[in-house]
Amino acid sequence: MLIIHTNCLRVIRNAWHFYYALALVFKVVCGGIGIALITP
């Protein structure tokens, strides 16, 4: 039971890291587009 629990936690943690990285990339891309729109 403990092994299954740790595996679930690891998967959740990996998914969280992936989501965080995705959000970071999304923020950078949106920031870049925003700057491109603002600058003539």
Residue, then its C-alpha position, 0 to 999 in steps of 0.5 A: m500500500l505504501i509503495i502505491h501511495t509513494n508512486c501516486l505522490r511521485v506522479i502528482r509531483n511530476a505532473w505539478h512540475f510539468y504544469y508549472a513549467l507549462a505555465l511559465v512558458f505560457k507566461v513568457v510567450c504571452g509577455g513576449i507577445g504583449i511587448a511585441l504589441i506595445t512596441p511599434 
